Amino acid sequence: MSQNAPAAALPEVSVAERLVDLALAIDPKTLPQAVREQAEFLLLDVAGLCVAARDTDYIRALAGAVDGGGPATAIGHAGGFSAEDAALINGTAAHGEDFDDTYEGGPVHSATVIVPAVLAACERFGRDGQSALAGVVAGTEALCRMSRVVPKAIHRSGFHPTAILGTMAATLAVSVALGLNRRQAVDALGTAGSMASGIIEYLAEGSWTKRLHAGWAAQCGVRAARIGRQGFFSPRTVFEGTHGLYNGFAHSTEGDYGALLDGFGSDWTMLSITFKPYATGTMNQPYIDCALRLARRARTEGFTAEDVVDVLCETAEGYVHRLWEPLPSKHRPATEYGAKFSAPFNIAVGFITGAAGLDAFTPATVRDERILALASKVRYVVDPDNPYPRAYTGHVRFTLADGRVIEERQPFIRGGVHAPLSREELESKFRGNTAYGGWDDAASGRLLSATRSLFDGAVDLAAFRPT
């Protein structure tokens, strides 16, 4: 194209403008009960996860890197922080152990970005629970839908969709919660597009930056909304433009924006969110189910890990660069965090320990030679008909020294639409997480009660801090 060629015609109404119109129309008083309940579950899950991670090395490092003092709460911590720093800490903590919710169509982690951003903004600016509810619902619904505009492409390009799209959705969520008008919210989204970031090089050595992505997106959401509220002029074609978000991160201007906009506010994609039963990467969840069933069969059919000579797993092509390759490093993960993105380790630790909670991914387990010996026997084959990302499946086939072949399949991820976790199961997960973070039953009970009532009155986070 020559320098004098005319620029592409801009749309009369942009994607961001249409999205903002739909989001601002959400009325928290008329939400379906299932949507409101889902928002409560997302808040519950985030609160428990933040307490679980509050004294980890990565959260101590992050909290030490920001200035204390401010009106906003870092969940599980005494003292206050700026709204942006509270969102950063809470988002990182909620995502830190990869025990947070996930949306299969993306995959993206929604609540771990949206809830910290909305809580921080509402606490800072004195917004009430109904405003927080509207923001959580708008942002969560948007993030799930954004992941379907150009499926798989952002990950394939080397970026983390939760980080990239989460920045946009958090900005929308905070804009709704703070009551921004159309122009302000569109400007906020335009600004957020220049804040979005997050590469997936953490896969190389199991480093901590993936943990940071959710917190970074949450704090960008708070900051971009505040900037937009002041009238900072930004591109309204931030999504679909020639130099827009999807072309920059998914390398495509041909996205399906109907997946984002059609039925927004009436057809609730967020009801398809999965709450993880295991403290590991999304794609590993069905493999853990297979491994746990094989462990039960081992007790009744009389075999041990040492009897296994080969483990073959069918997998999706989209899993390979995250769970399987380079295979030697997946057989022996360098860190406990890196182990969460190794299918061989997840299968081995699930089979040998009979669990996959927070205690399954520790410095001790990643050096356990019995676990590593079984992990080293795990290999994979790509199934060209695997339904990912429409569904997440697992398959594990053991071949034993005596010639027996024992196999398990999991056709879907538990905790999602096919096998949702009940309120009782989610509250049990919450209590386990708060206990892991060192909170006693009384403190855990106060926090649980606060999550049940937060959307009905003032956004009071006193129970979210230690007494």
Order of alpha helices (4+ residues) and beta strands (2+ residues): alpha-alpha-alpha-alpha-alpha-alpha-alpha-alpha-alpha-alpha-alpha-alpha-alpha-beta-alpha-alpha-alpha-alpha-beta-beta-beta-alpha-alpha
